[in-house]
């Protein structure tokens, strides 16, 4: 059973699109999508610096476009689809809930709304690796932070104000490693509340279709039967925690045997190696990985 997954914000690195532009038609595709989102995706994905592509308004459309482009290059027909955070928009498009253009338009609106929300208060996110989960969650609560991404495999990402994160660093959970993330705000926390209604208004103009394959939601890891429900979950997810641990539990229960992480891959396959033992994985980082992915599908 084949699973395709799309990564979330923070997976992008400077120049990650450069080798992909050698594939026939891909540059034209990205050029057309650049018109949709009002950004030069090719420039940002090839020559954009780390700070430029860290910008929420740039990173989110860039990541969704990259995932969709790599999925087209792969040409696989998955049994299950899932995306992490903004990656859910790519998954929704690949499942047929949204057209590619609808997904990119909504993610553009999402990114702009979240960038505005992030500018209200200085916030950020920190990855917590290891430790005893109950102790980690208790420490997060004590500092007034939110477990924004519960990723499984011993990883929780917390979000909050920079002052809260600084205090957490000084007095964090025992036996855990803390890694500040290069993101522009506390995504999937109450600090994003102002972006929810903005995206809901934009989404009201879209008529989604029901998914053509099993499509998992970050809200609870469960498959969603209707396109309307999935789009509503996309809206609410802006200020709600990502439960990737629950997604992986569902993937295991469904009997997933192969997993391919779309461009820019690496993060989710890393989690799968610890949380989905026995599942064969390939991360798409360069076009050279397409052969390994196709061999995996065989």
Backbone bond lengths (Angstrom), bond angles and torsions (degrees), N, CA, C in turn:
res aa  C-N    CA-C-N  psi(-1)  N-CA   C-N-CA  omega(-1)  CA-C   N-CA-C  phi
1 X - - - 1.464 - - 1.524 109.08 -
2 X 1.322 115.90 122.06 1.463 121.44 -173.22 1.524 111.76 -94.58
3 X 1.316 114.93 130.69 1.464 123.52 176.92 1.523 109.46 -115.26
4 X 1.339 116.65 130.27 1.464 121.58 170.15 1.520 107.84 -109.42
5 X 1.334 116.79 134.03 1.459 121.26 178.94 1.523 109.48 -128.23
6 X 1.339 115.77 148.25 1.469 122.02 179.94 1.523 108.91 -117.03
7 X 1.323 118.17 129.24 1.464 121.33 -175.88 1.523 113.16 -74.80
8 X 1.329 115.44 166.91 1.456 121.88 -178.66 1.513 113.06 -106.47
9 X 1.315 114.72 -172.22 1.464 121.62 -174.77 1.522 110.83 -63.20
10 X 1.308 115.39 138.20 1.455 121.88 -175.98 1.519 111.81 107.59
11 X 1.343 117.11 -15.14 1.465 120.38 179.45 1.523 112.20 -78.47
12 X 1.344 116.79 -19.16 1.460 120.53 -176.02 1.532 111.77 -72.43
13 X 1.331 115.86 145.59 1.461 122.63 175.30 1.521 108.31 -136.03
14 X 1.337 118.51 152.39 1.464 120.37 -179.14 1.530 111.85 -55.91
15 X 1.330 115.84 132.48 1.455 121.58 175.31 1.511 116.21 78.51
16 X 1.337 118.60 8.68 1.466 119.07 -172.77 1.531 113.30 -66.09
17 X 1.324 117.96 -21.91 1.471 119.79 179.83 1.528 113.50 -84.71
18 X 1.321 117.70 -15.72 1.466 121.46 -170.63 1.528 114.09 -50.55
19 X 1.320 120.71 -53.93 1.469 118.76 -176.81 1.525 113.56 -68.16
20 X 1.318 117.62 -22.17 1.465 120.84 -177.91 1.527 112.41 -73.17
21 X 1.310 116.94 -21.76 1.465 119.69 -178.68 1.520 112.76 -69.32
22 X 1.334 116.61 -11.59 1.458 120.55 177.10 1.528 112.14 -77.14
23 X 1.325 117.12 -14.91 1.466 119.97 179.60 1.526 110.01 -74.58
24 X 1.325 118.72 137.38 1.465 121.60 -178.04 1.533 112.29 -58.13
25 X 1.320 115.86 129.36 1.452 121.42 174.81 1.510 116.26 83.64
26 X 1.330 117.55 -14.62 1.459 118.63 -174.43 1.522 111.86 -69.73
27 X 1.321 117.45 -39.82 1.463 120.08 178.93 1.531 110.56 -63.09
28 X 1.324 116.75 -39.82 1.463 120.12 178.18 1.528 110.47 -63.67
29 X 1.313 116.47 -40.54 1.459 121.26 179.49 1.525 110.35 -62.69
30 X 1.312 116.61 -46.94 1.456 120.49 -179.84 1.524 111.11 -67.22
31 X 1.329 116.10 -32.69 1.457 119.38 176.73 1.519 111.86 -64.03
32 X 1.334 116.33 -41.39 1.468 120.45 178.20 1.517 111.00 -66.32
33 X 1.316 116.81 -40.98 1.459 120.04 179.30 1.530 111.50 -69.74
34 X 1.321 116.80 -27.02 1.462 120.05 175.17 1.519 110.76 -61.60
35 X 1.331 115.59 -37.34 1.461 120.09 177.01 1.535 110.77 -65.06
36 X 1.320 116.45 -37.03 1.469 121.32 -179.15 1.527 110.87 -64.42
37 X 1.331 116.98 -44.64 1.473 120.21 -173.92 1.531 113.02 -94.42
38 X 1.334 116.54 -8.45 1.458 119.10 179.35 1.519 113.90 72.32
39 X 1.336 116.26 28.64 1.464 122.58 178.77 1.522 108.78 -136.19
40 X 1.329 116.72 148.14 1.457 120.29 175.27 1.528 107.67 -84.24
41 X 1.323 115.53 87.45 1.461 120.51 -175.36 1.522 111.96 -62.37
42 X 1.322 116.65 -35.50 1.466 119.78 -179.80 1.526 110.37 -64.61
43 X 1.320 116.61 -45.29 1.469 119.84 179.63 1.524 110.95 -63.36
44 X 1.326 116.91 -45.83 1.465 119.31 -179.36 1.527 111.56 -64.39
45 X 1.323 116.97 -36.00 1.453 120.31 -177.27 1.509 115.09 -82.10
46 X 1.347 116.69 -8.64 1.468 119.78 -179.10 1.527 112.59 -116.91
47 X 1.320 117.22 -49.17 1.466 120.13 -175.98 1.528 113.53 -112.98
48 X 1.337 117.74 -4.94 1.462 120.45 179.99 1.518 111.67 -65.31
49 X 1.331 115.91 137.29 1.455 120.95 178.89 1.516 112.08 -77.86
50 X 1.336 116.37 170.47 1.462 121.39 -176.94 1.521 111.95 -58.52
51 X 1.332 117.19 -42.17 1.462 119.83 -179.80 1.524 111.77 -68.10
52 X 1.331 116.65 -36.62 1.470 120.26 -179.95 1.525 111.18 -63.99
53 X 1.322 117.28 -45.44 1.461 119.74 -176.26 1.529 111.85 -85.46
54 X 1.317 116.79 -3.77 1.472 120.69 171.81 1.516 110.79 -78.48
55 X 1.334 116.70 -26.59 1.454 122.83 179.11 1.534 109.26 -53.93
56 X 1.318 115.93 123.74 1.465 120.95 -176.57 1.519 112.53 -53.88
57 X 1.328 116.87 -42.12 1.466 121.15 -177.34 1.525 111.92 -64.89
58 X 1.331 117.14 -21.95 1.464 122.08 177.78 1.525 111.07 -96.00
59 X 1.325 115.77 -46.59 1.467 121.14 -171.97 1.519 112.79 -59.13
60 X 1.330 116.77 -44.29 1.463 118.70 -173.22 1.530 112.97 -67.43
61 X 1.339 120.29 -50.36 1.475 118.14 175.43 1.521 112.77 -61.69
62 X 1.320 117.01 -36.56 1.454 121.26 -179.59 1.528 110.98 -62.24
63 X 1.324 116.90 -43.82 1.461 120.89 -178.98 1.522 111.89 -67.37
64 X 1.322 117.17 -42.88 1.458 119.65 -179.78 1.527 110.41 -65.96
65 X 1.320 116.86 -43.30 1.472 120.06 178.34 1.525 110.90 -61.92
66 X 1.323 117.40 -40.98 1.463 121.12 179.97 1.520 110.90 -64.18
67 X 1.330 116.75 -42.92 1.461 120.09 179.28 1.523 111.07 -63.17
68 X 1.323 116.70 -44.38 1.460 120.58 -179.55 1.528 111.55 -65.49
69 X 1.320 116.42 -41.18 1.471 120.31 179.78 1.525 110.93 -63.94
70 X 1.326 116.97 -42.89 1.463 119.81 -179.31 1.523 111.00 -69.44
71 X 1.341 117.45 -33.14 1.464 120.10 176.58 1.526 110.74 -64.84
72 X 1.334 116.43 -39.85 1.462 119.84 177.32 1.523 110.90 -65.14
73 X 1.324 116.54 -40.22 1.464 120.28 178.92 1.529 111.01 -64.89
74 X 1.323 116.36 -36.01 1.468 121.10 -179.78 1.522 110.90 -71.60
75 X 1.328 116.57 -45.40 1.455 120.82 178.04 1.515 115.04 71.73
76 X 1.334 117.43 28.58 1.462 121.23 -178.46 1.524 111.40 -90.11
77 X 1.332 116.35 155.24 1.463 122.36 175.23 1.529 107.63 -111.61
78 X 1.334 118.21 97.56 1.470 120.35 -174.90 1.525 112.46 -76.90
79 X 1.325 115.08 158.71 1.461 121.54 172.72 1.525 110.70 -90.76
80 X 1.336 115.79 -28.75 1.463 122.23 -176.81 1.526 108.23 -137.95
81 X 1.331 116.12 142.80 1.460 122.15 177.36 1.528 109.81 -130.11
82 X 1.332 115.22 144.73 1.462 120.66 174.26 1.516 108.46 -157.02
83 X 1.320 116.32 153.02 1.457 121.12 175.40 1.506 109.24 -134.98
84 X 1.312 115.75 150.25 1.463 121.05 178.22 1.520 109.03 -95.67
85 X 1.339 117.10 115.21 1.464 122.35 179.08 1.531 109.76 59.10
86 X 1.341 118.09 -119.09 1.465 119.35 -178.06 1.526 111.68 -62.08
87 X 1.317 117.42 -21.11 1.460 121.10 175.94 1.517 113.12 -61.16
88 X 1.351 116.93 -18.95 1.469 119.93 176.97 1.524 112.05 -62.62
89 X 1.334 117.37 -27.18 1.461 119.77 178.86 1.524 110.58 -69.48
90 X 1.319 116.80 -38.93 1.463 119.91 175.13 1.520 110.45 -65.17
91 X 1.334 116.26 -42.96 1.465 120.28 179.14 1.523 110.72 -61.81
92 X 1.339 117.12 -40.63 1.465 121.08 179.41 1.520 111.05 -62.09
93 X 1.327 117.11 -40.49 1.464 120.65 178.81 1.522 110.97 -67.24
94 X 1.322 117.09 -42.58 1.456 120.37 -178.32 1.528 111.58 -69.53
95 X 1.335 116.78 -25.12 1.462 121.10 177.40 1.519 112.35 -84.23
96 X 1.345 116.85 -6.98 1.447 120.76 179.36 1.515 114.87 87.56
97 X 1.337 117.49 5.83 1.467 120.90 177.56 1.523 110.02 -68.02
98 X 1.328 115.69 -41.67 1.458 123.54 178.16 1.523 108.92 -125.14
99 X 1.319 116.92 153.55 1.460 118.59 167.65 1.522 107.86 -73.39
100 X 1.318 116.24 164.00 1.468 118.74 177.13 1.521 110.49 -57.90
101 X 1.315 115.93 -41.98 1.466 120.08 -177.74 1.531 111.26 -67.43
102 X 1.326 117.69 -39.57 1.464 120.72 176.90 1.525 110.86 -63.11
103 X 1.329 116.46 -44.06 1.466 120.28 179.60 1.523 110.85 -60.77
104 X 1.328 116.87 -43.71 1.462 120.45 -178.79 1.524 111.60 -69.32
105 X 1.314 117.25 -37.10 1.459 120.11 177.71 1.522 110.97 -64.84
106 X 1.328 116.63 -45.05 1.461 120.04 179.51 1.524 111.78 -67.07
107 X 1.331 116.70 -37.18 1.460 117.79 -179.46 1.527 110.70 -71.66
108 X 1.323 116.58 -29.85 1.471 119.42 172.84 1.529 109.90 -62.30
109 X 1.333 116.32 -46.40 1.464 120.27 179.31 1.525 110.95 -64.79
110 X 1.328 116.45 -39.88 1.470 121.50 178.30 1.524 110.25 -60.98
111 X 1.318 115.47 -47.24 1.463 120.24 -177.01 1.520 111.65 -62.73
112 X 1.316 116.32 -42.82 1.457 119.54 179.86 1.521 111.22 -65.70
113 X 1.342 116.40 -40.33 1.467 120.07 179.55 1.523 111.06 -67.42
114 X 1.322 117.42 -39.24 1.462 120.64 -179.78 1.522 111.04 -71.66
115 X 1.330 117.52 -34.29 1.465 120.39 176.17 1.519 110.53 -63.53
116 X 1.341 116.66 -40.27 1.467 120.40 177.38 1.523 110.84 -65.37
117 X 1.332 116.52 -40.98 1.460 120.31 179.22 1.530 110.96 -65.31
118 X 1.326 116.20 -38.22 1.461 120.24 -179.20 1.523 111.96 -67.74
119 X 1.345 116.48 -24.10 1.467 120.24 -178.39 1.529 112.49 -78.81
120 X 1.327 117.32 -13.35 1.461 120.27 -177.64 1.522 111.43 -69.25
121 X 1.319 116.76 -43.20 1.473 123.25 -178.99 1.519 108.57 -135.68
122 X 1.325 117.58 145.91 1.458 120.82 177.54 1.523 109.08 -74.84
123 X 1.326 115.08 107.72 1.457 120.78 -177.53 1.520 110.32 -129.43
124 X 1.315 115.73 169.15 1.456 120.59 179.13 1.508 110.81 -164.17
125 X 1.342 115.59 -169.97 1.456 121.18 -177.78 1.525 109.59 -141.63
126 X 1.320 115.72 149.00 1.461 122.84 178.67 1.516 109.35 -135.05
127 X 1.322 116.38 133.83 1.466 120.93 175.62 1.517 109.10 -85.71
128 X 1.324 115.51 135.39 1.458 122.41 177.25 1.524 106.97 -112.00
129 X 1.318 116.87 116.82 1.461 122.09 -177.59 1.521 109.62 -111.27
130 X 1.327 115.62 126.01 1.457 120.18 178.24 1.515 112.83 83.51
131 X 1.319 115.46 -162.25 1.450 121.15 -175.56 1.520 111.33 80.81
132 X 1.330 115.41 172.07 1.462 121.44 176.19 1.527 107.55 -87.36
133 X 1.340 117.76 124.92 1.462 120.83 -169.96 1.521 112.76 -54.58
134 X 1.329 118.25 -44.35 1.460 119.93 -179.04 1.529 111.01 -62.60
135 X 1.331 116.29 -38.45 1.463 119.97 178.84 1.526 111.06 -70.16
136 X 1.316 116.20 -38.00 1.465 120.47 177.75 1.519 110.23 -62.51
137 X 1.335 116.43 -48.04 1.471 120.34 -179.18 1.528 111.56 -64.02
138 X 1.334 116.71 -36.42 1.465 119.85 178.11 1.522 110.74 -65.83
139 X 1.324 117.54 -39.99 1.462 121.66 178.54 1.526 110.81 -66.41
140 X 1.326 115.83 -40.09 1.472 120.49 177.66 1.526 110.01 -59.83
141 X 1.320 115.89 -46.66 1.473 120.69 -179.49 1.525 111.18 -64.84
142 X 1.327 116.52 -39.97 1.473 120.23 -178.75 1.517 111.89 -60.82
143 X 1.324 116.91 -33.03 1.466 121.11 -178.49 1.538 112.54 -91.92
144 X 1.327 116.81 4.85 1.459 120.04 178.02 1.507 114.27 73.37
145 X 1.336 116.72 20.48 1.458 121.83 -179.62 1.528 110.42 -92.45
146 X 1.325 116.22 171.77 1.461 122.07 179.18 1.526 109.61 -119.91
147 X 1.353 117.75 131.92 1.470 119.48 173.11 1.529 109.00 -74.82
148 X 1.331 115.99 85.87 1.462 121.84 -169.91 1.516 113.31 -71.74
149 X 1.320 117.32 -35.44 1.469 122.34 176.59 1.516 107.67 -128.81
150 X 1.317 117.49 113.32 1.467 120.89 172.65 1.523 105.43 -101.13
151 X 1.320 114.61 96.90 1.463 120.36 -166.11 1.516 114.78 -91.85
152 X 1.327 117.55 -8.96 1.446 119.56 -175.77 1.513 110.74 77.79
153 X 1.326 115.87 -179.98 1.472 121.49 178.60 1.527 111.74 53.65
154 X 1.347 116.08 32.91 1.460 120.24 176.50 1.508 115.12 76.39
155 X 1.337 118.06 23.92 1.466 120.34 -178.99 1.530 110.72 -128.79
156 X 1.324 115.20 125.92 1.458 122.83 173.58 1.520 107.44 -129.62
157 X 1.334 117.03 134.77 1.461 121.51 176.69 1.524 107.92 -107.42
158 X 1.334 115.93 126.00 1.458 120.56 -178.28 1.520 109.90 -105.63
159 X 1.333 115.22 151.73 1.453 120.92 178.48 1.507 110.93 -131.83
160 X 1.330 115.66 149.24 1.455 121.03 178.30 1.509 110.61 172.58
161 X 1.317 116.97 -167.53 1.452 120.30 178.89 1.527 109.83 -71.30
162 X 1.326 115.68 159.26 1.466 119.24 179.12 1.515 111.08 -62.74
163 X 1.340 117.05 -33.90 1.468 120.32 178.00 1.523 110.64 -65.71
164 X 1.326 117.02 -42.38 1.466 120.26 178.14 1.523 111.21 -63.97
165 X 1.334 116.03 -41.35 1.461 119.93 -179.66 1.525 111.47 -66.82
166 X 1.337 117.23 -34.93 1.470 120.94 177.15 1.519 110.52 -65.30
167 X 1.334 116.72 -42.23 1.461 120.63 178.19 1.526 110.63 -66.04
168 X 1.315 116.66 -37.83 1.463 121.91 178.26 1.527 110.63 -63.53
169 X 1.310 115.84 -38.39 1.471 120.20 178.45 1.520 111.46 -63.48
170 X 1.328 116.11 -38.33 1.457 120.68 -178.64 1.523 112.14 -76.15
171 X 1.317 117.37 -28.12 1.461 121.63 -175.44 1.522 109.25 -139.36
172 X 1.333 114.97 62.17 1.455 120.26 -176.52 1.516 112.36 -92.96
173 X 1.325 117.16 -176.32 1.461 121.46 -178.94 1.526 111.84 -69.27
174 X 1.315 115.25 149.69 1.463 120.84 -179.75 1.524 110.72 -67.89
175 X 1.324 115.44 147.22 1.464 123.38 174.08 1.523 113.40 58.95
176 X 1.325 116.38 28.09 1.471 120.96 178.06 1.518 109.22 -122.46
177 X 1.323 115.49 146.92 1.462 121.70 177.10 1.524 108.67 -103.67
178 X 1.334 116.70 132.70 1.461 121.67 -177.88 1.519 110.03 -108.86
179 X 1.354 116.53 129.76 1.463 121.60 -178.88 1.526 108.67 -128.56
180 X 1.345 118.09 110.39 1.476 120.05 175.72 1.521 110.00 -62.12
181 X 1.330 117.08 138.51 1.456 121.57 -177.84 1.522 111.14 -100.61
182 X 1.328 114.90 149.20 1.466 120.78 -179.72 1.519 109.20 -88.29
183 X 1.329 115.69 72.36 1.462 122.15 176.46 1.523 108.39 -128.14
184 X 1.320 116.09 162.58 1.462 120.42 -170.56 1.527 114.26 -93.06
185 X 1.329 117.84 0.15 1.456 118.35 -178.81 1.510 111.64 -174.27
186 X 1.340 115.81 177.60 1.468 122.33 179.42 1.523 108.95 -88.82
187 X 1.314 115.81 81.31 1.457 120.98 -178.21 1.527 110.53 -71.16
188 X 1.327 115.85 152.03 1.464 122.75 179.16 1.525 112.48 61.20
189 X 1.326 115.00 34.98 1.458 121.99 173.86 1.525 108.49 -133.76
190 X 1.332 115.99 177.54 1.470 120.89 179.50 1.526 112.25 -61.06
191 X 1.316 117.50 -19.53 1.466 120.78 179.81 1.527 112.11 -68.25
192 X 1.318 117.53 -12.80 1.467 122.33 178.78 1.528 112.27 -100.08
193 X 1.319 117.34 7.59 1.471 120.62 -173.97 1.518 112.73 -57.38
194 X 1.332 118.05 -37.20 1.466 120.08 -177.43 1.524 112.62 -66.65
195 X 1.347 117.27 -19.47 1.458 120.84 -179.22 1.524 112.58 -83.04
196 X 1.325 117.21 -18.46 1.465 120.59 -174.87 1.522 111.66 -63.27
197 X 1.325 116.85 -52.16 1.461 119.46 -177.54 1.519 112.19 -66.63
198 X 1.312 116.67 -32.06 1.457 120.55 177.40 1.531 110.57 -61.75
199 X 1.343 116.33 -45.86 1.464 119.28 179.27 1.525 111.00 -70.79
200 X 1.321 116.90 -35.54 1.466 119.01 178.87 1.535 110.51 -60.30
201 X 1.307 116.20 -40.29 1.466 119.93 178.55 1.528 110.51 -63.81
202 X 1.334 116.52 -43.74 1.467 119.99 179.28 1.528 110.96 -64.78
203 X 1.327 116.39 -39.23 1.463 120.84 -177.11 1.521 112.22 -70.96
204 X 1.319 117.32 -20.57 1.463 120.46 -178.31 1.532 112.12 -65.71
205 X 1.316 116.87 -18.36 1.465 120.68 179.83 1.522 112.22 -86.62
206 X 1.326 116.96 -3.45 1.463 121.55 -175.88 1.527 109.90 -102.77
207 X 1.333 116.83 138.30 1.458 122.05 173.51 1.532 108.14 -109.20
208 X 1.329 116.89 95.62 1.467 119.22 -175.88 1.523 112.47 -74.75
209 X 1.315 115.04 157.19 1.467 122.03 173.68 1.528 108.70 -102.34
210 X 1.312 116.37 160.92 1.460 119.54 177.15 1.527 109.54 -73.66
211 X 1.338 117.56 146.57 1.471 120.15 -177.14 1.521 112.20 -63.57
212 X 1.331 114.64 142.13 1.458 120.60 179.82 1.515 113.36 -87.68
213 X 1.337 116.94 -12.24 1.469 122.60 176.80 1.522 107.23 -136.75
214 X 1.321 116.51 174.18 1.461 120.91 178.21 1.517 109.07 -65.08
215 X 1.334 116.21 123.16 1.461 122.43 -175.77 1.525 108.42 -124.69
216 X 1.332 115.98 118.62 1.459 121.15 -175.39 1.527 111.27 -93.62
217 X 1.320 115.52 148.42 1.464 122.58 -178.91 1.516 111.21 -107.45
218 X 1.326 115.88 140.38 1.467 121.81 176.18 1.522 112.81 -66.32
219 X 1.325 117.36 -20.27 1.466 120.11 -174.79 1.517 111.69 -62.87
220 X 1.350 116.21 -43.49 1.460 120.17 -176.33 1.521 113.16 -144.81
221 X 1.336 116.73 4.54 1.455 120.59 179.52 1.511 114.90 80.76
222 X 1.336 117.45 -0.33 1.459 120.24 -175.11 1.528 112.15 -89.68
223 X 1.331 115.41 156.37 1.455 121.10 174.54 1.525 109.09 -72.12
224 X 1.325 116.10 141.90 1.460 122.16 -178.71 1.528 108.25 -111.42
225 X 1.335 115.14 129.66 1.466 119.73 -171.66 1.520 113.87 -83.87
226 X 1.332 117.79 -29.65 1.467 119.39 -174.45 1.520 111.51 -118.64
227 X 1.321 114.82 148.84 1.459 119.97 178.21 1.510 111.94 -65.85
228 X 1.331 117.16 -37.81 1.462 120.38 -179.25 1.516 111.03 -61.44
229 X 1.341 116.44 -42.48 1.465 120.07 179.30 1.528 110.47 -66.77
230 X 1.333 117.00 -38.64 1.469 118.73 -178.48 1.528 110.60 -66.30
231 X 1.317 117.75 -41.73 1.466 120.31 178.93 1.528 110.30 -64.00
232 X 1.316 118.23 -40.66 1.466 120.59 176.91 1.526 110.53 -61.74
233 X 1.315 116.80 -37.66 1.466 119.96 177.09 1.534 110.86 -67.61
234 X 1.336 117.44 -36.69 1.459 120.38 175.74 1.529 110.82 -58.12
235 X 1.329 115.28 -39.83 1.459 120.55 -179.89 1.528 110.29 -66.91
236 X 1.326 116.64 -51.38 1.473 120.74 -176.63 1.520 112.19 -65.80
237 X 1.340 116.27 -27.97 1.466 120.05 -173.70 1.526 112.98 -65.37
238 X 1.308 117.49 -19.07 1.464 120.63 -179.31 1.525 111.56 -55.32
239 X 1.332 116.18 -39.59 1.465 119.47 -176.91 1.527 112.26 -112.90
240 X 1.340 117.01 14.80 1.462 121.61 -179.18 1.529 110.18 -118.61
241 X 1.331 117.57 149.83 1.466 120.60 -178.87 1.530 113.35 -62.36
242 X 1.311 115.90 146.33 1.462 123.39 173.61 1.531 108.05 -86.87
243 X 1.327 116.29 121.61 1.466 120.63 179.91 1.529 109.80 -104.08
244 X 1.339 115.29 72.08 1.457 119.10 179.09 1.525 110.82 -69.33
245 X 1.335 116.67 -26.04 1.465 119.50 175.41 1.521 110.40 -60.80
246 X 1.346 116.20 -42.18 1.466 120.23 178.49 1.529 111.23 -68.22
247 X 1.346 116.30 -35.96 1.470 119.65 175.99 1.528 110.21 -60.48
248 X 1.330 117.39 -44.40 1.461 120.01 -179.23 1.530 111.40 -66.87
249 X 1.320 117.07 -34.37 1.466 119.32 176.22 1.527 110.40 -62.47
250 X 1.329 116.88 -41.17 1.466 120.36 178.27 1.520 110.83 -68.10
251 X 1.335 116.98 -41.02 1.459 120.29 177.56 1.528 110.52 -56.26
252 X 1.329 115.94 -44.01 1.468 120.13 179.53 1.528 111.08 -65.01
253 X 1.335 116.59 -42.35 1.467 120.06 -177.91 1.529 111.82 -67.90
254 X 1.337 116.79 -28.37 1.459 120.90 177.92 1.523 112.55 -75.36
255 X 1.331 115.96 -16.63 1.452 120.06 -179.17 1.513 114.38 87.12
256 X 1.336 116.73 30.39 1.466 120.39 176.99 1.526 109.74 -59.29
257 X 1.323 115.93 133.97 1.465 120.64 -179.41 1.523 113.01 -115.80
258 X 1.350 116.61 -26.75 1.464 121.28 178.64 1.510 109.56 -132.10
259 X 1.338 115.89 141.98 1.455 120.98 179.86 1.525 109.35 -135.94
260 X 1.327 115.39 129.11 1.466 121.58 175.59 1.516 107.78 -117.76
261 X 1.330 115.57 125.21 1.463 120.54 177.37 1.525 108.83 -96.50
262 X 1.317 115.47 123.58 1.452 121.33 -177.89 1.530 111.21 -70.51
263 X 1.311 115.31 166.89 1.465 122.86 -178.49 1.534 111.45 -61.85
264 X 1.331 118.54 138.06 1.460 129.65 -6.21 1.530 110.93 -89.08
265 X 1.319 115.65 104.24 1.455 121.50 -171.63 1.516 114.62 -75.92
266 X 1.325 114.32 164.84 1.456 121.98 176.52 1.517 113.29 139.95
267 X 1.322 117.38 -47.42 1.458 121.18 -175.12 1.523 112.20 -65.44
268 X 1.315 117.12 -50.52 1.466 120.63 -174.38 1.525 112.20 -75.41
269 X 1.331 117.39 -31.85 1.454 118.73 174.80 1.528 110.14 -68.13
270 X 1.332 116.57 -32.67 1.460 120.20 175.24 1.521 111.61 -61.73
271 X 1.330 116.51 -43.34 1.462 120.44 177.29 1.526 110.70 -66.30
272 X 1.328 116.94 -37.75 1.461 121.13 -177.97 1.530 111.73 -65.98
273 X 1.303 117.38 -33.07 1.460 120.23 -179.15 1.522 111.37 -63.91
274 X 1.348 115.75 -25.25 1.460 119.89 177.88 1.525 112.16 -101.25
275 X 1.352 116.60 -31.69 1.456 119.69 -175.30 1.511 115.31 -101.49
276 X 1.341 117.75 -13.29 1.466 121.91 179.04 1.531 108.45 -131.61
277 X 1.298 115.59 60.20 1.465 120.54 -176.05 1.525 110.49 -60.54
278 X 1.324 114.98 135.76 1.454 120.68 -179.37 1.517 113.74 95.84
279 X 1.334 116.93 -16.92 1.464 120.65 177.15 1.527 108.36 -81.52
280 X 1.313 116.99 128.60 1.471 121.22 178.98 1.525 109.01 -79.53
281 X 1.325 115.92 136.39 1.465 119.98 -174.00 1.526 112.25 -130.76
282 X 1.341 114.21 150.69 1.464 122.37 169.44 1.518 107.42 -138.97
283 X 1.318 116.62 133.74 1.460 121.94 175.27 1.518 108.96 -105.98
284 X 1.326 116.86 127.41 1.463 120.97 177.86 1.530 108.92 -84.08
285 X 1.317 115.49 110.17 1.464 121.80 177.60 1.527 110.65 -114.81
286 X 1.311 116.41 -41.92 1.465 122.59 176.01 1.525 107.89 -132.04
287 X 1.335 118.57 165.79 1.475 120.36 177.53 1.522 113.23 -58.49
288 X 1.335 117.35 -22.91 1.462 119.96 177.96 1.523 111.83 -61.48
289 X 1.329 117.49 -23.37 1.468 121.42 -178.73 1.531 112.33 -77.55
290 X 1.333 117.97 -12.69 1.460 120.29 -178.08 1.531 111.66 -63.79
291 X 1.311 117.56 -37.84 1.466 120.22 179.72 1.523 110.58 -62.97
292 X 1.336 116.22 -44.07 1.467 119.53 178.73 1.525 111.21 -63.82
293 X 1.335 116.06 -37.65 1.463 120.19 178.65 1.515 111.24 -65.77
294 X 1.319 117.18 -42.75 1.474 120.62 179.31 1.524 111.21 -67.53
295 X 1.307 116.40 -35.60 1.458 119.93 176.87 1.528 110.19 -66.10
296 X 1.312 116.03 -37.63 1.469 120.89 177.73 1.524 110.04 -61.75
297 X 1.335 116.76 -41.73 1.456 120.92 -179.33 1.517 111.35 -64.59
298 X 1.341 117.35 -35.97 1.468 120.50 178.66 1.517 110.68 -62.74
